[in-house]
Amino acid sequence: MAPPQPQRRAASSSSSSSGGSKSGTPKARLEPRPSSSVVLLSPTNEVLLLHRVQSSSTFASAHVFPGGNLDDFHDGDVPAVGDPARHRDGPAYRLGAVRECFEETGILLAKKDGALIELPPAQRDEMRKKVHANEVNFVEWVRSLGGEPDTAGLVPFTRWITPVGGPPKRFTTQMYVYMLPISRTKVPSEMFIPTADGGVEHTAAQFAPATTWLERARQGSIIVFPPQYFLLHMLSRFLTGGTASLEEGPLHFTAQRKKLRAFLRRVPTADTEKGRAHPTAAIAWADKVMCPHHFKITTPDGRVVLGLDKPGPELEREEDRGGDWERVMLVKFGTGGAREVEVRLREDVLKAAAEEEEGQQRSRL
């Protein structure tokens, strides 16, 4: 299972060793690094994804949300291993999300006098590089403009923890939704070489409807890993596209956002009877923690089934932490990444698996 987001830098307070020795001593569990990510919505409720290059260190060739590791130089005190705040929404996670969004896309989520700050392209690109290189402190620079990072505008929308025993790196990634003002018009639909690293990790960034990204993934024209696919799937229930009427546009997109905000606040979070009866239904989307785990079944077409209800080994003793019991994900992992990803109801998948097993048993009689 791949980590939820591409990561670039490790905060000094979040590094850890995987342990182990040549004498055969079992390896210690690798501690997940704190990181954050932004699901950025355009004024017309399209979603921004970055395209990773084929030679990228993580998520090669995949489409991802802006995000990366927390950095104590920019983001303040990063919660240490063992601190309960390490796996909860907090100031460092919010600052990291705003900073990474600026570094990777050039979109500055900072306000001055109640409005987002807009920079001349030359100043914007210069500061992206300087922040990325740790030549200037991000918050101090924003304040020198008379502004403040808009951390309050971030809406928490799940946390994802990389499973143990999978990739060589693990992350505890706080996901947020940020809605650019509907009145804002100066947002390009596509940006080339968006990152401050000159395109080492990403080649382009593009806004598109959530349904478009999902369809491209289903067709196999892009790679979208399970965490991103799941969030796009959930957003697509509310961000259902535009309108042909220019006059109705602002009201149309505002209504979509209102429904999305209500969904993110709603408890119970499940729709089915069994889903509502499960303890995870009482956990709001802002606080859900997903650590995907394999069911001991595969679909007839060879896809593995991933459960999303468990929060991972770091939080397994905390009764109020958990993910989504009602849904599972189907995915086929290979050398090219995650393919044929799909979100399904848990009960439907398990029922189909039981019927398949029953049919196989009858055929053997």
C-alpha positions in Angstrom: 0.0 0.0 0.0 1.6 3.3 -1.0 1.7 6.3 1.3 -1.1 8.9 0.8 1.1 11.6 -0.5 4.5 12.2 -2.1 6.9 13.4 0.5 10.0 15.5 0.0 11.6 16.5 3.2 11.6 14.9 6.6 11.3 17.2 9.7 14.2 16.8 12.1 11.8 15.9 14.9 10.0 13.3 12.9 12.8 11.1 11.6 13.2 7.6 12.9 15.1 4.4 12.3 13.6 1.2 11.0 16.0 -0.7 13.3 17.2 -4.2 12.9 20.7 -5.7 12.6 22.7 -8.1 10.5 22.4 -10.7 13.4 18.8 -11.3 12.6 17.2 -9.1 15.2 13.6 -8.2 14.2 13.3 -4.7 12.8 11.6 -2.1 14.9 8.3 -0.8 13.6 9.0 2.2 11.4 7.4 5.3 12.8 5.2 7.3 10.3 6.4 10.7 9.5 4.0 13.7 10.0 2.8 15.2 6.7 -0.2 17.1 5.4 -2.0 17.5 2.1 -4.6 19.8 0.5 -7.5 18.9 -1.7 -7.8 22.3 -3.4 -11.1 23.3 -5.0 -11.2 25.9 -7.7 -13.8 28.7 -7.8 -15.9 26.2 -10.0 -15.3 23.3 -7.6 -12.7 21.5 -9.7 -9.9 19.6 -7.9 -6.2 20.2 -8.3 -3.9 17.3 -8.9 -0.2 17.2 -9.5 1.4 14.8 -12.0 4.5 13.1 -10.6 7.3 12.3 -12.9 8.3 8.7 -13.7 11.6 9.0 -11.8 10.0 10.5 -8.7 11.2 9.1 -5.4 7.6 8.3 -4.4 4.3 7.9 -6.3 6.1 7.7 -9.6 3.9 8.8 -12.5 0.9 9.2 -10.2 -1.6 12.1 -9.9 -1.6 13.4 -6.3 -2.8 16.3 -4.2 -0.3 19.0 -3.1 1.4 18.0 0.1 4.5 16.8 1.9 6.4 16.4 5.1 6.1 18.8 8.0 9.2 21.0 8.5 9.9 22.4 12.0 11.9 25.3 10.4 8.7 26.6 8.8 5.8 24.9 10.6 6.7 25.2 14.3 6.9 22.4 16.7 6.2 19.1 14.9 4.7 16.6 17.4 7.2 14.0 18.5 6.8 10.2 18.5 4.5 9.3 21.4 2.8 12.6 21.5 -1.0 12.2 21.0 -0.9 15.3 18.8 1.3 13.5 16.3 -1.8 11.9 14.8 -4.3 14.7 15.2 -5.1 17.9 13.3 -3.0 20.8 14.7 -1.1 24.0 14.0 2.0 22.4 12.4 -0.1 20.2 10.1 -2.1 23.3 9.0 0.9 25.4 8.3 2.6 22.6 6.5 -0.4 22.2 4.2 -0.5 25.9 3.3 3.3 26.0 2.8 3.5 22.9 0.6 0.6 24.2 -1.5 2.5 27.4 -2.2 5.8 25.6 -2.9 4.2 23.1 -5.3 1.6 25.2 -7.1 2.3 28.8 -6.5 -1.1 29.3 -5.0 -0.7 31.2 -1.7 -3.4 30.4 0.8 -2.7 33.5 2.9 -5.0 36.5 3.6 -4.5 40.2 4.0 -7.5 42.3 5.0 -9.8 39.4 4.5 -8.7 38.5 0.9 -6.2 36.1 -0.5 -2.9 37.6 -1.3 -2.0 37.7 -5.0 1.7 38.1 -6.0 3.4 39.1 -9.2 4.6 36.0 -11.0 8.3 36.9 -10.7 8.0 37.5 -6.9 5.9 34.4 -6.5 8.3 32.0 -8.2 11.3 33.5 -6.5 9.8 33.0 -3.0 8.7 29.5 -3.8 12.3 28.6 -4.5 13.6 30.4 -1.4 11.0 28.8 0.9 11.7 25.3 -0.6 15.4 25.8 0.0 14.8 27.0 3.6 16.4 30.3 2.8 13.4 32.2 4.3 10.9 31.2 6.9 7.5 30.9 5.3 5.4 32.4 8.1 7.8 35.3 8.6 7.7 36.1 4.9 3.9 36.0 4.7 3.7 38.3 7.7 6.2 40.7 6.0 3.5 41.1 3.3 1.0 42.1 6.0 -0.8 38.8 5.8 -1.3 35.5 7.7 -1.5 31.9 6.4 -5.2 31.0 6.1 -5.0 27.9 8.3 -8.5 28.5 9.5 -9.8 27.9 5.9 -8.6 24.3 5.9 -11.3 21.8 6.5 -10.0 18.5 7.9 -11.1 15.5 5.8 -9.5 12.2 7.1 -6.0 11.2 8.1 -4.2 8.3 6.4 -1.4 6.2 8.0 0.7 4.0 5.9 0.4 0.3 6.9 3.3 -1.6 8.5 5.2 -3.9 6.2 4.5 -2.1 3.0 6.5 0.7 1.4 10.0 1.5 2.8 8.6 4.8 4.3 5.5 5.4 6.4 3.5 8.6 6.9 0.8 10.0 9.0 -0.9 12.4 6.6 -3.6 14.9 7.6 -5.8 15.7 4.6 -7.6 19.0 4.3 -10.1 20.5 1.9 -9.6 24.2 0.9 -12.2 26.0 -1.1 -10.8 29.0 -3.2 -13.3 31.9 -3.2 -16.0 31.5 -5.9 -15.4 35.2 -6.7 -11.7 34.6 -7.5 -11.0 34.5 -11.3 -7.2 34.5 -11.5 -6.7 30.8 -11.1 -5.1 29.0 -14.1 -6.7 25.7 -15.1 -3.3 24.2 -15.9 0.2 25.0 -14.7 3.4 23.5 -16.0 6.4 22.6 -13.9 4.6 23.8 -10.8 7.1 22.9 -8.1 9.9 25.0 -6.7 12.3 22.1 -7.4 12.1 22.8 -11.2 10.1 19.8 -12.0 12.2 17.1 -10.3 9.2 15.6 -8.7 6.2 17.0 -10.7 5.7 18.0 -14.3 2.3 19.7 -14.3 -0.7 20.6 -12.2 -4.3 20.8 -13.4 -7.8 21.5 -12.1 -10.5 19.2 -13.3 -13.8 17.9 -12.0 -13.6 15.1 -9.5 -15.6 12.9 -11.8 -13.2 13.5 -14.6 -10.2 12.4 -12.5 -12.1 9.3 -11.5 -13.0 8.4 -15.1 -9.4 8.9 -16.3 -8.3 6.6 -13.5 -10.9 4.0 -14.5 -9.8 4.2 -18.1 -6.2 3.6 -17.1 -4.9 6.9 -18.6 -3.7 8.1 -15.2 -2.6 6.5 -11.9 -4.5 7.5 -8.8 -3.6 5.7 -5.6 -6.3 4.5 -3.1 -6.3 7.5 -0.6 -6.6 10.1 -3.4 -9.2 7.9 -5.2 -11.3 7.5 -2.1 -11.4 11.3 -1.4 -12.2 12.1 -5.0 -14.9 9.5 -4.9 -16.5 11.1 -1.8 -16.2 14.6 -3.2 -17.8 13.6 -6.4 -21.1 12.9 -4.5 -21.4 16.7 -4.0 -19.2 18.3 -6.6 -21.4 17.1 -9.5 -20.2 19.5 -12.3 -21.0 23.0 -13.6 -24.0 24.7 -15.1 -24.6 26.1 -18.5 -26.0 29.4 -17.0 -23.3 32.0 -16.2 -25.8 33.8 -14.0 -26.6 30.7 -11.9 -22.9 29.7 -11.6 -22.0 31.3 -8.2 -25.2 30.0 -6.6 -24.8 26.6 -8.2 -21.2 26.2 -6.8 -22.1 27.7 -3.5 -24.9 25.1 -3.1 -22.5 22.3 -3.8 -20.1 23.5 -1.2 -22.9 23.9 1.4 -23.8 20.2 0.9 -20.2 19.2 1.1 -19.7 21.1 4.4 -22.8 19.6 5.9 -21.6 16.1 4.9 -18.2 16.7 6.5 -19.9 17.7 9.8 -22.5 15.0 9.8 -22.6 12.2 12.3 -23.3 9.3 11.9 -21.2 9.2 8.8 -22.6 5.9 7.4 -25.6 5.4 5.1 -26.5 1.8 5.6 -28.1 0.2 8.7 -25.0 -2.0 9.5 -22.7 0.9 8.8 -24.5 3.2 11.2 -24.4 0.5 13.9 -20.6 0.3 13.7 -18.5 2.5 16.1 -16.7 4.2 13.3 -19.9 5.8 12.2 -19.7 8.1 15.3 -16.4 9.5 14.2 -16.7 12.6 12.1 -14.9 12.8 8.7 -12.5 15.4 10.2 -11.3 12.8 12.8 -11.4 9.6 10.8 -8.1 7.7 10.5 -7.5 5.2 7.7 -4.8 2.6 7.7 -5.7 0.3 4.8 -5.5 -3.4 5.6 -5.9 -6.4 3.3 -8.9 -8.7 3.6 -8.1 -12.4 3.0 -10.0 -12.3 -0.3 -9.5 -11.2 -3.8 -12.1 -10.4 -6.4 -12.5 -12.7 -9.5 -10.5 -10.2 -11.6 -7.6 -10.4 -9.2 -8.0 -7.2 -7.2 -7.2 -7.1 -3.5 -9.8 -5.8 -1.0 -8.7 -3.1 1.4 -10.5 -2.3 4.6 -10.5 1.3 5.8 -12.0 0.9 9.3 -8.7 0.5 11.3 -6.5 3.4 12.4 -3.2 1.6 12.4 -0.9 0.1 15.1 -0.1 3.5 16.6 -3.7 4.2 17.5 -5.2 0.7 17.9 -5.8 1.1 21.7 -7.6 4.4 21.3 -11.3 3.7 21.1 -12.3 7.0 19.5 -10.0 6.5 16.5 -11.0 4.7 13.4 -11.9 5.1 9.8 -14.8 4.0 7.6 -16.2 0.5 8.2 -18.9 0.9 5.6 -16.7 1.1 2.5 -13.8 -0.9 1.2 -11.5 -0.4 -1.8 -10.6 -2.7 -4.6 -7.2 -2.3 -6.2 -4.7 -4.1 -8.4 -1.1 -3.3 -7.4 1.7 -3.9 -9.9 4.9 -2.5 -11.2 3.1 0.4 -12.7 1.4 1.4 -9.5 -2.3 1.1 -8.4 -4.7 0.2 -11.1 -8.5 -0.6 -11.4 -9.2 1.2 -8.1 -12.8 1.2 -7.0 -14.8 2.2 -3.9 -17.5 -0.3 -2.9 -19.8 -1.0 0.0 -18.2 -3.6 2.3 -21.4 -5.7 2.6 -21.7 -5.9 -1.2 -18.1 -7.1 -1.6 -18.2 -9.6 1.1 -21.6 -11.0 -0.1 -20.2 -11.3 -3.6 -17.1 -13.1 -2.3 -19.2 -15.5 -0.3 -21.4 -16.3 -3.3 -18.2 -16.9 -5.4 -16.8 -19.3 -2.8 -20.1 -21.1 -2.6 -20.3 -21.4 -6.4 -16.7 -22.8 -6.5 -17.6 -25.4 -3.8 -20.6 -26.6 -5.7 -18.6 -26.9 -8.9 -16.1 -29.2 -7.1 -18.9 -31.6 -5.9 
